[in-house]
Amino acid sequence: MSKVGRATLPPYFLVTAVTTMMLVTGMNILVPVLPGYASSFGVGATEVGLVVSAFALGRLLFEVAGARWAERVGPRAVCALGALVIAAASVVGGLVESFPVLLAARLVQGIGSALYMSAATLLVVSFVPQGSAGRWMSLYHGIFLLGLAVGPLVGGGVAELWGLRAPFFAYGAMAVVGAVLAVVRLPGPTALQHAEGGRAAPDGARRSGVLALLGHRAFAISLLVILVMFIVRTGLRNTAVPLYAGEVLGMTAGGIGLLVTAAAVGQIAVLWHAGSVLDARGARWVLVVSLAGAAASVLLFTVATTPPLLAVCMVLMGLVTAYSTAAPTVVVVDVVDPRARGTAIGIQRMVTDAGQLIGPVLVGLVLDHATFLVAFVTIGVLVALTAACTLAMPDTRRADPR
């Protein structure tokens, strides 16, 4: 059996990781071309923003449903369906001649992404051993970061060679391959039941389980962490820093791209070690230390008055936030009843989407009424308050921590 270090490769991990990498890369292929493509339909900046947000809205609406359906019919069916929905919507997006249809295609792409990602994450969570969950979930989250880094590079190259519509077809082709891999290699419903040690709970228990999950202190704090860290990712790293680098420091688009890549590289570089620390010390300790470090790194942006200093801040932020990347998912492995994991994963992914929507809007509102200094301090204080909240999290390695 395959091993990484001393940890045995969990069942279905490799094929799920490869398929996820393909779809995340495809999703980010559209990043460099989508604003320009939407603008070509003669719409304004608000409508362009709607095209970007429609994808996140589609995901937000179907994250929980995707995970629950995977519990009932198996990851194979839901992952394949999600990938095929992405493929169909991508082809429509590439052929479309009107803006409303493009907007609808982006919404449907988001729905397909939610179905695939929630089912795939549930599959990975169901099979990772509790003692090494931190390492494997850190590695799995690293797949997303690689897709975030590689996708825009591929998308830019494809668009330069074949035009702004071509990345949609490339995304669709990747999704078709992902659907084939899901059908051929991913398991049906009985595999999840075996991994979780029993049948899924009946509908009534599931509905009451949502309230029970939200009332569980460790799980509730994990949702807060996810929300704030994705506000940091989309609000600070993807919005405030690029604007600051361009408008204040006069950096070029290429230099700004390197800044964002530097943060991702810093994060990826320590993910396996971060997972090992998470397995050894538990989610609470890791989150307290990591978020305190993240708050300090964000506040350092207030003195980043040159491009080299800004690059150092970005790398440092990537390094410290890596240690909190997988912790919320490990909380699910540690404390959530296997019969409720689908709902738990869906809720966490829904909060992820909410953070991605809130981050740019929050930063935009601050910058419209204040300065970059105020924006950096605001986000730094928000992260510091979140770190303080994690002090109330129980040690999830204990039985039934509350």
BAGUTOR-291585 format. One record per residue (C-alpha): residue number from 0; x, y, z. Coordinates in Angstrom, 2 decimals, decimal comma. Each point is the difference from the previous one (the first is absolute). Layout:
BEGIN
{pt NUM {X Y Z}}
...
***
This chain:
BEGIN
{pt 0 {0,00 0,00 0,00}}
{pt 1 {1,26 3,51 -0,86}}
{pt 2 {1,47 2,10 2,78}}
{pt 3 {1,02 3,61 0,49}}
{pt 4 {2,56 0,24 2,76}}
{pt 5 {-1,33 -2,39 2,64}}
{pt 6 {-3,67 0,56 -0,83}}
{pt 7 {-1,82 -2,61 -2,08}}
{pt 8 {-1,87 1,45 -2,96}}
{pt 9 {-3,74 -0,06 0,83}}
{pt 10 {-2,37 -1,79 -2,41}}
{pt 11 {-1,08 2,09 -3,00}}
{pt 12 {2,22 2,90 1,08}}
{pt 13 {2,25 0,06 -3,06}}
{pt 14 {-2,72 -0,14 -2,65}}
{pt 15 {-2,11 2,56 1,88}}
{pt 16 {3,00 2,32 0,33}}
{pt 17 {0,86 -0,28 -3,70}}
{pt 18 {-3,60 0,65 -1,07}}
{pt 19 {-0,34 2,90 2,42}}
{pt 20 {3,26 1,52 -1,21}}
{pt 21 {-1,30 -0,17 -3,57}}
{pt 22 {-3,31 1,68 0,82}}
{pt 23 {1,49 2,68 2,25}}
{pt 24 {2,54 0,83 -2,71}}
{pt 25 {-2,83 0,19 -2,53}}
{pt 26 {-2,01 2,27 2,28}}
{pt 27 {2,95 2,39 0,27}}
{pt 28 {0,76 -0,11 -3,72}}
{pt 29 {-2,81 2,54 -0,36}}
{pt 30 {1,43 2,46 2,55}}
{pt 31 {2,18 2,11 -2,35}}
{pt 32 {-2,53 0,12 -2,85}}
{pt 33 {-3,42 0,16 1,63}}
{pt 34 {-0,17 3,79 0,63}}
{pt 35 {1,10 0,79 -3,55}}
{pt 36 {-2,30 -2,63 -1,50}}
{pt 37 {-3,00 1,32 1,95}}
{pt 38 {0,85 3,58 -1,00}}
{pt 39 {-0,04 -1,03 -3,68}}
{pt 40 {-3,80 -0,28 0,29}}
{pt 41 {-0,17 3,76 0,53}}
{pt 42 {-0,84 -0,03 3,71}}
{pt 43 {1,34 2,10 2,86}}
{pt 44 {2,15 -0,80 3,00}}
{pt 45 {-2,98 -1,01 2,14}}
{pt 46 {-1,12 -2,63 -2,50}}
{pt 47 {3,58 -1,27 -0,30}}
{pt 48 {0,03 -0,43 3,78}}
{pt 49 {-3,26 -1,94 -0,21}}
{pt 50 {1,59 -2,48 -2,41}}
{pt 51 {2,77 -0,63 2,51}}
{pt 52 {-2,39 -0,24 2,95}}
{pt 53 {-2,54 -2,25 -1,76}}
{pt 54 {2,41 -2,94 0,24}}
{pt 55 {0,37 0,44 3,76}}
{pt 56 {-3,77 0,37 0,39}}
{pt 57 {-0,62 -3,29 -1,82}}
{pt 58 {2,47 -1,72 2,31}}
{pt 59 {-1,49 1,59 3,09}}
{pt 60 {-3,46 -1,34 -0,83}}
{pt 61 {1,01 -3,63 -0,66}}
{pt 62 {2,91 -0,82 2,34}}
{pt 63 {-2,10 -1,72 2,68}}
{pt 64 {-2,22 -1,71 -2,56}}
{pt 65 {3,03 -1,42 -1,82}}
{pt 66 {1,45 -1,57 3,14}}
{pt 67 {-3,36 -1,43 1,08}}
{pt 68 {-0,63 -1,48 -3,43}}
{pt 69 {3,45 -1,60 0,12}}
{pt 70 {-1,01 -1,73 3,24}}
{pt 71 {-3,11 -1,40 -1,63}}
{pt 72 {1,14 -0,98 -3,50}}
{pt 73 {3,78 -0,07 0,43}}
{pt 74 {2,88 2,30 -0,98}}
{pt 75 {0,31 -1,55 -3,46}}
{pt 76 {-3,42 1,17 -1,19}}
{pt 77 {0,15 3,49 1,53}}
{pt 78 {3,60 0,73 -1,05}}
{pt 79 {-0,71 -1,18 -3,55}}
{pt 80 {-3,24 2,02 -0,16}}
{pt 81 {1,74 3,11 1,31}}
{pt 82 {2,81 -0,31 -2,54}}
{pt 83 {-2,46 -0,51 -2,88}}
{pt 84 {-2,03 3,04 1,11}}
{pt 85 {3,22 2,04 -0,02}}
{pt 86 {0,87 -1,31 -3,47}}
{pt 87 {-3,41 0,85 -1,47}}
{pt 88 {-0,07 3,48 1,56}}
{pt 89 {3,56 0,67 -1,19}}
{pt 90 {-0,86 -0,84 -3,60}}
{pt 91 {-3,05 2,27 0,20}}
{pt 92 {2,17 2,75 1,51}}
{pt 93 {2,44 -0,29 -2,88}}
{pt 94 {-2,69 0,07 -2,70}}
{pt 95 {-2,34 2,57 1,53}}
{pt 96 {-0,96 3,15 -1,91}}
{pt 97 {-1,93 1,85 2,73}}
{pt 98 {0,94 1,19 3,47}}
{pt 99 {-2,99 -1,50 1,90}}
{pt 100 {0,86 -3,46 -1,33}}
{pt 101 {3,63 0,47 1,05}}
{pt 102 {-1,19 0,95 3,49}}
{pt 103 {-2,19 -3,11 0,16}}
{pt 104 {2,87 -2,18 -1,23}}
{pt 105 {2,24 1,28 2,79}}
{pt 106 {-2,71 -0,73 2,58}}
{pt 107 {-0,33 -3,56 -1,30}}
{pt 108 {3,79 -0,41 0,01}}
{pt 109 {-0,09 0,88 3,69}}
{pt 110 {-2,72 -2,58 0,65}}
{pt 111 {2,05 -2,70 -1,71}}
{pt 112 {3,09 1,01 1,96}}
{pt 113 {-1,94 -0,21 3,28}}
{pt 114 {-1,25 -3,49 -0,82}}
{pt 115 {3,47 -1,29 -0,86}}
{pt 116 {2,02 1,74 2,72}}
{pt 117 {-2,32 -0,79 2,91}}
{pt 118 {-0,29 -3,67 -1,00}}
{pt 119 {3,75 -0,34 -0,59}}
{pt 120 {0,85 1,62 3,34}}
{pt 121 {-2,44 -2,30 1,79}}
{pt 122 {1,66 -3,00 -1,65}}
{pt 123 {3,46 1,06 1,14}}
{pt 124 {-1,17 0,82 3,54}}
{pt 125 {-1,77 -3,36 0,28}}
{pt 126 {3,16 -2,01 -0,63}}
{pt 127 {2,83 1,98 1,63}}
{pt 128 {1,20 -1,64 3,24}}
{pt 129 {-0,69 2,20 3,02}}
{pt 130 {3,62 -0,11 1,17}}
{pt 131 {1,34 1,36 -3,30}}
{pt 132 {-2,97 2,07 -1,16}}
{pt 133 {1,97 3,24 0,33}}
{pt 134 {2,67 -1,09 -2,45}}
{pt 135 {-2,37 -1,37 -2,61}}
{pt 136 {-2,45 2,88 0,16}}
{pt 137 {2,89 2,48 -0,20}}
{pt 138 {1,24 -1,80 -3,10}}
{pt 139 {-3,49 -0,01 -1,50}}
{pt 140 {-0,41 3,73 0,64}}
{pt 141 {3,37 0,48 -1,68}}
{pt 142 {-1,62 -1,31 -3,18}}
{pt 143 {-2,30 3,03 0,02}}
{pt 144 {2,94 2,36 0,43}}
{pt 145 {1,82 -1,60 -2,94}}
{pt 146 {-3,10 0,45 -2,13}}
{pt 147 {-0,23 3,63 1,08}}
{pt 148 {3,61 0,53 -1,08}}
{pt 149 {0,02 -2,03 -3,23}}
{pt 150 {-3,47 0,80 -1,36}}
{pt 151 {0,50 3,70 -0,82}}
{pt 152 {3,31 -0,74 -1,75}}
{pt 153 {-1,65 -2,64 -2,19}}
{pt 154 {-3,02 2,21 -0,63}}
{pt 155 {2,10 2,95 -1,10}}
{pt 156 {1,98 -2,15 -2,42}}
{pt 157 {-3,10 -1,65 -1,46}}
{pt 158 {-1,68 3,39 -0,50}}
{pt 159 {3,05 1,45 -1,74}}
{pt 160 {0,11 -2,93 -2,42}}
{pt 161 {-3,70 -0,53 -0,73}}
{pt 162 {-1,96 2,97 1,38}}
{pt 163 {-2,11 0,85 3,05}}
{pt 164 {-2,55 -2,76 -0,61}}
{pt 165 {2,58 -2,79 -0,07}}
{pt 166 {0,52 -0,28 3,79}}
{pt 167 {-3,68 -0,93 0,40}}
{pt 168 {0,49 -2,96 -2,33}}
{pt 169 {3,21 -0,97 1,80}}
{pt 170 {-1,88 0,00 3,32}}
{pt 171 {-2,74 -2,09 -1,59}}
{pt 172 {2,51 -2,54 -1,33}}
{pt 173 {1,62 -0,34 3,43}}
{pt 174 {-3,42 -0,52 1,54}}
{pt 175 {-0,81 -2,79 -2,47}}
{pt 176 {3,24 -1,77 0,92}}
{pt 177 {-0,90 0,50 3,67}}
{pt 178 {-3,42 -1,57 -0,57}}
{pt 179 {1,59 -3,04 -1,66}}
{pt 180 {2,43 -0,44 2,89}}
{pt 181 {-2,87 0,27 2,47}}
{pt 182 {-2,05 -2,66 -1,79}}
{pt 183 {2,93 -2,39 -0,40}}
{pt 184 {1,85 0,41 3,30}}
{pt 185 {-2,20 1,48 2,74}}
{pt 186 {-2,19 -2,19 2,25}}
{pt 187 {-3,76 -0,33 0,35}}
{pt 188 {-2,10 0,53 3,16}}
{pt 189 {0,96 -3,22 1,77}}
{pt 190 {3,64 1,10 0,25}}
{pt 191 {-0,93 3,04 2,09}}
{pt 192 {-2,23 -2,08 2,24}}
{pt 193 {2,86 -2,44 0,56}}
{pt 194 {2,49 2,79 0,70}}
{pt 195 {-2,35 1,70 2,44}}
{pt 196 {-0,93 -3,21 1,77}}
{pt 197 {-3,69 0,03 -0,70}}
{pt 198 {-2,89 1,30 -2,03}}
{pt 199 {-0,75 3,68 -0,33}}
{pt 200 {-2,44 1,47 2,49}}
{pt 201 {-3,66 0,34 -1,03}}
{pt 202 {-1,23 3,36 -1,24}}
{pt 203 {-1,46 1,06 3,33}}
{pt 204 {3,28 -0,62 1,78}}
{pt 205 {1,84 1,92 -2,67}}
{pt 206 {-2,22 3,02 0,33}}
{pt 207 {0,38 0,09 3,76}}
{pt 208 {3,71 -0,66 -0,51}}
{pt 209 {0,46 3,38 -1,70}}
{pt 210 {-0,96 1,81 3,19}}
{pt 211 {2,14 -2,39 2,03}}
{pt 212 {3,00 0,75 -2,23}}
{pt 213 {-0,45 3,75 0,27}}
{pt 214 {-0,31 -0,35 3,78}}
{pt 215 {3,27 -1,93 0,24}}
{pt 216 {2,62 2,46 1,20}}
{pt 217 {2,94 -1,48 -1,92}}
{pt 218 {-1,94 -0,17 -3,26}}
{pt 219 {-1,47 3,50 0,40}}
{pt 220 {3,46 1,48 0,58}}
{pt 221 {1,30 -1,88 -3,04}}
{pt 222 {-2,63 1,81 -2,09}}
{pt 223 {1,17 3,37 1,35}}
{pt 224 {3,60 -0,88 -0,88}}
{pt 225 {-0,97 -1,00 -3,54}}
{pt 226 {-2,01 3,19 -0,53}}
{pt 227 {2,79 2,29 1,20}}
{pt 228 {2,82 -1,80 -1,79}}
{pt 229 {-1,84 0,18 -3,32}}
{pt 230 {-0,70 3,68 0,61}}
{pt 231 {3,77 0,34 0,41}}
{pt 232 {0,67 -1,99 -3,17}}
{pt 233 {-2,45 1,82 -2,28}}
{pt 234 {-0,13 3,35 1,77}}
{pt 235 {3,65 0,53 0,91}}
{pt 236 {2,10 -2,24 -2,23}}
{pt 237 {-2,11 0,21 -3,16}}
{pt 238 {-1,40 3,54 0,31}}
{pt 239 {1,70 2,40 2,43}}
{pt 240 {3,60 -1,08 -0,64}}
{pt 241 {-0,22 0,10 -3,83}}
{pt 242 {-1,65 3,44 0,16}}
{pt 243 {2,58 1,27 2,50}}
{pt 244 {2,89 -1,41 -2,04}}
{pt 245 {-1,24 1,63 -3,20}}
{pt 246 {-1,37 3,33 1,22}}
{pt 247 {2,45 0,81 2,81}}
{pt 248 {3,20 -1,89 -0,82}}
{pt 249 {-0,35 0,23 -3,79}}
{pt 250 {0,57 -3,71 -0,63}}
{pt 251 {-0,80 -1,56 -3,37}}
{pt 252 {-2,61 -2,70 -0,58}}
{pt 253 {2,77 -2,59 -0,27}}
{pt 254 {1,49 1,07 3,31}}
{pt 255 {-3,39 -0,11 1,69}}
{pt 256 {-0,56 -3,50 -1,37}}
{pt 257 {3,31 -1,09 1,51}}
{pt 258 {-1,10 1,39 3,37}}
{pt 259 {-3,16 -2,11 0,02}}
{pt 260 {1,96 -3,04 -1,16}}
{pt 261 {2,58 0,57 2,76}}
{pt 262 {-2,71 -0,24 2,65}}
{pt 263 {-1,31 -3,24 -1,52}}
{pt 264 {3,50 -1,48 -0,26}}
{pt 265 {0,71 0,86 3,63}}
{pt 266 {-3,22 -1,72 1,02}}
{pt 267 {0,59 -3,13 -2,09}}
{pt 268 {3,60 -0,35 1,22}}
{pt 269 {-0,97 -0,76 3,61}}
{pt 270 {-3,37 -1,74 -0,41}}
{pt 271 {1,25 -3,52 0,77}}
{pt 272 {1,85 1,24 3,09}}
{pt 273 {-3,09 1,98 0,98}}
{pt 274 {-2,04 -3,18 -0,21}}
{pt 275 {2,52 -1,88 2,14}}
{pt 276 {-0,19 2,69 2,68}}
{pt 277 {-3,78 -0,11 -0,21}}
{pt 278 {0,00 -3,76 0,58}}
{pt 279 {2,41 0,32 2,92}}
{pt 280 {-1,42 3,06 1,79}}
{pt 281 {-3,66 0,14 -1,03}}
{pt 282 {-2,12 2,61 -1,76}}
{pt 283 {-0,40 2,38 2,94}}
{pt 284 {3,72 0,54 0,63}}
{pt 285 {0,78 0,32 -3,71}}
{pt 286 {-2,79 2,51 -0,63}}
{pt 287 {0,91 2,22 2,95}}
{pt 288 {3,66 0,22 -1,02}}
{pt 289 {-0,62 0,19 -3,75}}
{pt 290 {-2,67 2,68 0,19}}
{pt 291 {2,04 2,09 2,43}}
{pt 292 {2,89 -0,19 -2,46}}
{pt 293 {-2,34 0,81 -2,89}}
{pt 294 {-1,28 3,10 1,82}}
{pt 295 {3,57 1,18 0,57}}
{pt 296 {0,94 -0,65 -3,64}}
{pt 297 {-3,02 1,97 -1,24}}
{pt 298 {0,87 2,96 2,24}}
{pt 299 {3,53 -0,04 -1,46}}
{pt 300 {-1,52 1,11 -3,31}}
{pt 301 {-0,40 3,44 1,58}}
{pt 302 {3,80 0,47 -0,20}}
{pt 303 {0,52 -1,69 -3,38}}
{pt 304 {1,04 3,16 -1,81}}
{pt 305 {2,10 -1,65 -2,73}}
{pt 306 {-0,62 -2,94 -2,37}}
{pt 307 {2,61 -2,23 1,73}}
{pt 308 {-1,59 0,61 3,41}}
{pt 309 {-3,44 -0,72 -1,44}}
{pt 310 {1,31 -3,27 -1,47}}
{pt 311 {1,41 -1,01 3,39}}
{pt 312 {-3,37 0,71 1,62}}
{pt 313 {-1,79 -2,11 -2,60}}
{pt 314 {2,33 -2,97 0,48}}
{pt 315 {-0,26 0,29 3,78}}
{pt 316 {-3,79 0,11 -0,18}}
{pt 317 {0,01 -3,11 -2,19}}
{pt 318 {2,23 -1,86 2,44}}
{pt 319 {-2,05 0,72 3,13}}
{pt 320 {-3,43 -0,46 -1,58}}
{pt 321 {1,04 -3,43 -1,30}}
{pt 322 {-0,25 -1,32 3,55}}
{pt 323 {-3,69 0,89 0,24}}
{pt 324 {-0,96 -1,24 -3,47}}
{pt 325 {-1,03 -3,56 0,85}}
{pt 326 {-0,91 0,43 3,67}}
{pt 327 {-3,74 0,67 -0,54}}
{pt 328 {-0,37 -3,17 -2,08}}
{pt 329 {1,89 -2,01 2,61}}
{pt 330 {-2,53 1,23 2,56}}
{pt 331 {-2,66 -1,79 -2,08}}
{pt 332 {2,06 -3,21 0,04}}
{pt 333 {0,56 0,28 3,76}}
{pt 334 {-3,40 0,96 1,39}}
{pt 335 {-2,81 -0,42 -2,55}}
{pt 336 {-2,02 -3,21 -0,06}}
{pt 337 {0,78 -1,79 -3,30}}
{pt 338 {-3,71 0,06 -0,87}}
{pt 339 {0,03 3,82 0,15}}
{pt 340 {3,28 0,60 -1,83}}
{pt 341 {-1,67 0,72 -3,32}}
{pt 342 {-2,00 2,82 1,55}}
{pt 343 {3,06 1,27 1,88}}
{pt 344 {2,17 0,08 -3,14}}
{pt 345 {-2,78 1,72 -1,94}}
{pt 346 {-0,39 2,69 2,67}}
{pt 347 {3,75 0,62 0,14}}
{pt 348 {0,21 0,36 -3,77}}
{pt 349 {-3,02 2,32 0,02}}
{pt 350 {1,79 2,24 2,52}}
{pt 351 {3,07 -0,12 -2,26}}
{pt 352 {-2,10 1,39 -2,85}}
{pt 353 {-1,44 2,67 2,30}}
{pt 354 {3,51 1,11 0,96}}
{pt 355 {0,98 0,21 -3,66}}
{pt 356 {-3,00 2,23 -0,66}}
{pt 357 {0,44 2,21 3,08}}
{pt 358 {3,77 0,57 -0,19}}
{pt 359 {0,23 2,21 -3,11}}
{pt 360 {-3,17 1,91 0,94}}
{pt 361 {1,27 0,69 3,54}}
{pt 362 {3,37 1,23 -1,24}}
{pt 363 {-1,65 2,06 -2,73}}
{pt 364 {-2,25 1,74 2,52}}
{pt 365 {2,95 0,81 2,26}}
{pt 366 {2,09 1,33 -2,89}}
{pt 367 {-2,89 2,11 -1,29}}
{pt 368 {-0,16 1,84 3,33}}
{pt 369 {3,53 -0,30 1,42}}
{pt 370 {3,60 -0,94 -0,86}}
{pt 371 {1,99 -3,17 -0,61}}
{pt 372 {1,42 0,39 3,51}}
{pt 373 {-3,50 -0,19 1,47}}
{pt 374 {-0,82 -3,03 -2,18}}
{pt 375 {3,11 -1,89 1,18}}
{pt 376 {-0,68 0,84 3,64}}
{pt 377 {-3,67 -0,98 -0,31}}
{pt 378 {0,81 -3,44 -1,38}}
{pt 379 {2,85 -0,48 2,49}}
{pt 380 {-2,29 0,77 2,93}}
{pt 381 {-2,67 -2,32 -1,42}}
{pt 382 {2,51 -2,87 -0,15}}
{pt 383 {1,26 0,80 3,52}}
{pt 384 {-3,55 -0,13 1,38}}
{pt 385 {-0,51 -3,35 -1,73}}
{pt 386 {3,20 -1,29 1,60}}
{pt 387 {-1,39 1,04 3,39}}
{pt 388 {-3,23 -1,89 -0,73}}
{pt 389 {1,92 -3,20 -0,71}}
{pt 390 {1,17 0,02 3,62}}
{pt 391 {-3,55 -1,12 0,82}}
{pt 392 {0,29 -3,05 -2,27}}
{pt 393 {0,24 -3,32 1,88}}
{pt 394 {2,73 -2,50 -0,74}}
{pt 395 {-1,62 -1,94 -2,84}}
{pt 396 {2,24 -3,01 0,58}}
{pt 397 {-2,05 -0,88 3,09}}
{pt 398 {-3,16 -2,03 -0,25}}
{pt 399 {-3,09 2,16 -0,60}}
{pt 400 {1,62 3,37 0,79}}
{pt 401 {-2,49 2,78 0,68}}
***
